[in-house]
Every structure is written in C-alpha cells, then in structure tokens.
Amino acid sequence: MSGGGNNVVNKVFYATSYHPIQAGSIDGTDVAPHDNGVRRALLCYNAGLYDPFGDSKAAGDPYCTLFVGRISHLTTEDTLREAMSKHGKVKSLRLIRHIVTGASRGYAFVEYETEKEMRRAYEDAHHSFIDGREIIVDYNRQQLMPGWIPRRLGGGLGGRKESGQLRFGGRERPFRAPLRPIPHEDLKKLGIQLPPEGRYMSRTQIPSPPRRKGCVSDREEGYYYRGEERSPVKREGSYHSHRESESAHRRRNKDKEERSRIESRYDRKDRYGDKEDVSGSKRSNHGEERPHKRHKHRRPLHHRRSSSRDHHHSSDLDT
C-alpha cells in the first residue's frame, strides 16, 4: 500500500470506466458500497441488467453527441437548439421529458454534424447559461463509458449534496487524490481502476472525451487544453491514454517499418536495375547477381566404361 501527501491535496483524477462502488467514493478507493443507491447500481452492474444500447430513441453517432444537464424545466427544444448552435451545427436534439406528464426532466442529448464541433461545444458550453440556468456538458457516457449505470438505477455521476447520494469521477465532480493508503489488491479483485499515483491532474485541466478507434489526434497522444488557452500542451504520462491507442500506436510503428523496408528494396532495384526482385535476393560486392554454376551433364562411370569396351571391341572387328 502507498498513500498520498501534501503535494496531492489539490490534485484530482477522472474515471475512464465506471464501477458503482468507486463512483460512490470521494477518492476512488472504497471497496464496499456505502448507500442503497450504490448497492442497487452494483446489483445491475454485476447482473448485466442495463443495456446502454437498448434505448431505441438514442439514435445518432455517440462520438458526436453531448449530454447537457441541469437545464431549466422552462427551456424548450427551440431555445436549447439556438443556444447550442453557437458552438457548431446541430444535427439532432432530444430533450428528455416525463413519459406521462410531458414535463422536461432537465437534461438532453445534442448531436452535432462533426466530432470537431462536438468537442468545441464540450469545451465552451460547459457552465454556460440558458434561460438564466447554469448548465453542465459532458460526452455521451451512456454509450462510450464501459460499465456505465444511469442515475435512475443508482449510478450516474455528479449529483447535489442535498440528495445525499453524490457520485464522483466525472467532469463536474472528479476523484480527489487519496490521502490514505490505497488498497491495491482489493481494488484489483473488484475490477476497479487504480488511482494514477504520480500522474494526477489539477481541476483546471479538462479531461478529454474518448475518440473512435483508429482516429489520430492531439488528444489521443495525451494533449489537453488548460483553462481558456487554445494551444495544446503535452501531458506526460497521460492517465487518459487508453490501451487501445497504445496498441494502435505500436501497429502504426510496425506498419511504418514494413513500408520503409519495402521502399528501401525498391530503391536498390532502381539503383542496380531489374536484376533484383522485391524479395531481396543476394548480390555480389559489385552489385551484380551471383550466377549459378552450371555443371555439364556427365554420364555415370559404368556407362563410360561400357562405351570404352564397345569402342575397343569394334576396333578389333575392323582389323
């Protein structure tokens, strides 16, 4: 076990995957549920009762979709569309309403035309005001965060102190760097991600949303934006670097090596002519292909001896 110190008091970290027990912990190190909501979410988590793709209304590209929360109950779809269109072209919008009364539930999903526009809104629309109400913006965790359990089942992220069921690890309420010893073995047994000791972030740093596989960007390589700055800053040892991006990086390097090897062979072919094929046959020091030795066909020894006897026999007959 290891613990934190005074140098990590103001440091935080964010969840890249969801676990109900960890979400209910202020520092992400709890190993047992502490309220009934977490127990209910843990039951759904272990039994696989929640299907994040089972909602037929949740259409659209999840990588271009934002979650908008804490919306005023008086805000309409038109007002919300007008406000979110300031950051990009809105493709579709779904304001969640009560199934019986039709009243707004206070949150919505906004899909943009491109992922670039979604990321711009992700950075700029957070803590903006619509109809006098401060909103929060996050990426579509329902479909992009592994293990996600929604708030109605005891999960979710954020929350208010009045509810008594706060959830941590999200953009609005991240995990605090642990000040107590970290139970590494217990966390591993439960499948809970370990705190990134020595690689914590500050609250002014913006966690990057996940990107689709195969997409290369500054964010994938561990970049982030600090405050209102727009110049990318490299974050060494990024906690949000995914294993998928690391494996993709290794595959790209392997492909580059293979391409450079083939190109070097073609360069040698252009230099020495057509005597060398792409597979790289061996050449002599002068750049010429080594000729294969051709041996004359020689008859077996017993054939040579028999022919010699026949020759002498024929000569005797002539005499």
N, C-alpha and C positions, 0 to 999 in steps of 0.2 A: 504494500500500500504506500501511497505517497499523498501528500497534501499540498495545499497552496500556501501563499504567503501574502505579505503586504503588497507585493508587486502585481498581484492579480485581483485586487479588490475591485477595481473598476473595469475588469475585463469580462467579456461575455463570449458565448458560442451559440450556434444555431443548430437545430435538428435537420439532418438530411433524410432521415427516415423516422417513421412515427412508431412510438411504443407508449401505450396508455400510462404505464407506471412512471416512465421517465417524464412524460408530459405533465404529470401532476407534481413534479419535483422542481423546486426553485433552482437547484444546481445540477439537475440531471443525474443524481447519484442514488435516488431512492430505489429500493429493491422490493418494496411491498406497497400495495395501494393504501391510500390514507383517507379516501372518502368513497361514498357509494357510487358516485358517478364514475370514478376510475375503475371500480370493481365491475360495473356494468360494461364499460368500454373494454375492459380486459376479457370479459366473457365473449364479447363479439369478436375481439381480436383473435383469441385462441380458437374459437369455433368457426371462424371464417364466415360469420353471419352477414357481413356487409360487403356488397359488391360495388366498387366505385364506378363501374361501367354499366351498372344495371339501370341507371336513370335514363329513360328514353328521351327525356327533354334536354339532357345535357349533350347537345349536338355541337359540332364545330371542332376546330383544332385546339386542343388543350394548350399547346405551346404559344398560341396567340390570344389566349383568354385570361382575363384578370378577374379576381374576386374583389368586389367592392363592398365593404361592410360599414356599419353604423350610419346607414342612410336614414334621413328623416322619413317618418311614415307619411309625410305630406308630399314627398318628392315623387314625381311621376316619371314614366319612361321617357317622355319627351325632354323633360328637364335634365334627367341623368344623361341622356344621349348628347344633348347640347354641351354639357359640362365636360364629358369625357372625349368629345370630338376635338377639343382643343389640343389634344396630345397625339392625334392620329385619326385615320379614317375608321369609323366603327362599322364593322360588318354585320354584327348582330348583338342584341342586348336582351337579357332575360331578368326582369325584376321579380324576385320570388314573392308570391302572395299566398295568403292563407287559403286553403282549399275550400273552406266553407264561406267565410266572410268576404274573401277577396281583398282584405287589407294587406298592405305591404308588410313583409317580415323584416325589413330593414337591411337587406343585403341583395346583391345582384351579381350577375356574371356578364362581362363585357368582352366580346371578341373583336379583335382588330384585324385589318386586312393582312398585315405582315407582323412577323415576330419583332422586327425592329421597332415598330410603332407600339407594340405591347410593352416592350422594355422601356421605351421613353415614358409611357404613362406610369409604369411601375415605379420609376424614379421620381417623376414630377408630381403625380396626382396624390401621392401619399400625404395625409394630413392637410389636404386642401378642404375648402368649404363649399358645400352645396346646400342651398336654402338655409344658410346660417348654421349648418351642422358640419362638424369636422369628420371627414370620412377616413377610413384606412383602406389601403390597397395591398393586395398580395397576389402571388401567382396561383394558378389553379391546383391547389394541393390535393383536391379530391381525386384527380386522375394522374397527377405527376409525383406525388409523395408516397413511397412504399409504406404499406401498413396503415394508411390513413383511416381514422374513425371519426365521423362527424360529431358535432356538438350535441345533437339530439339523442345520440347513443352514449353520451358521457365523455366523448373525446373532444376534438377540436383544439384550438389554440387561443390564447388571449383570455378574454373574459374580463369581468369587472369585480372589484373587491367586494361589492355589495352582494354578489351571488355566492361568495364563499367557495367557489369552485374555479380557481384560476388554473390556466394551463400555460405551460412555458415551452420555450424552444422556437417560437415563431418570430416574425419580424417585429411585431409590436412588443412582445414580452419574451426576450431571449433568456437562455440559461445563464445564471451567474457563475463565474469561475468558482469551483469548490474551494472552500476554506477548511474543510475537514478531510480526513483520509478517504481516498477513493476506493471502494470495494471492487477492484478489477475482476476478480474471479466470479463474484456474484453477478455482476453486470454481464459478463460474457455468457454465463449459463442462461440468463434470461433473454439473450439476444439484443441487449441494449447497447447502443453505440457509446464508446468511451469518450470522456472529455478530452479534447485535444491539448494535452498538457504542453505548455511552452508555445502554443500556437493560437492563443486566444485573440479575439478581436475587440475593438472598442465599440461603444454604442454609436459612434458617428460613422462607422463603416457600414455600407449597405450590403446585405447578403445577396448574392447573385441567384436568380432563378435558374432552374435546370434547363439545359438545351437538349434538343433532339439529338439522337446518336448520329455521329458522322459529321456534325456541324462544328467547324473550327472557328474559334473566335478568341478575343482577348479574355473574355470571362472564363472560357474553358481552360485557358492556361493560367488562371489564378489572378486575374485582374479585378479591380473593383473601383468604384468612384468614391472619393472622400468628400463628404458634405456636398456643397454646391459646385465643386470643381468638375470639369468635364474632361480633364486629361487623365488617361489611365495610369494607375500606379501598380507596379508588380507586387503581389503579396507572396512572399516566400513561404513555402510550406503551407499552401492554402488548405485549410480544413475542408473547404468545399470542393476540392478536386476529386472527382469521382473515380472509382476504379475503372469504369468503362472508358473514361477519357485517357487514363494511363495506358490501358491495353491498346486503345486506338492509336495512341502516340507511338507505342512500340511497333504496331503494324505498319504505320506510315514510314518509320525509320527503316524497317525491313524492306518495304517496297522501294524506297529511295536507293538503298544499297543494291538491290537487284537491278533497278534501272540503270544505275551508274556502271555496274559490271557489264551489262549488255552493251551500253553505249561505248565503253572502252574497247570491247571486242570489235564493234563496227568501225571504230577509229583505226584500229590496227588493220582491218580489212581494207579500208580506203588507202592506207599508207603503203601496204605491201601488195595490193592488187587483189585478185579474186582467188588466190591460192589458199586462203584460209577461210574456213566456214565459221558460222556463228558459234558453234560448239567449242571453238578454240583448239584446233589441232596444233601439235608441237611444231616449232620451226627451228631451223639451224641458226647459228650466230649471225649469218648474213641475211636472215630474213627470208630464206627460201625453204620450201617444204622439203624435208628429207625424203629422197626417193627410196622406194622399197627395192631391195636387192632381188633380182630375178635370177633364179638358178636354171641352168639348162637341164632339160629332161634327160636323165641318164637311165639307161636300161639296167635292170638288175644284173648282178655279176654272173649268175648261172646262164642267163641269156647270152651274155657276151662270150662266155666260154664255149657254149654250143655253137655259136656262129663262127667262132675261130676254128673249131674242129671241122665244121662243114666246108670251110674255105680250103683247109689243107686236104680234105678228102676229095674235093672237086679238082684240086690241082694235080693229085695223084692220078685221077682218072684221065686227065688231059694228057699226061705223059704216057 
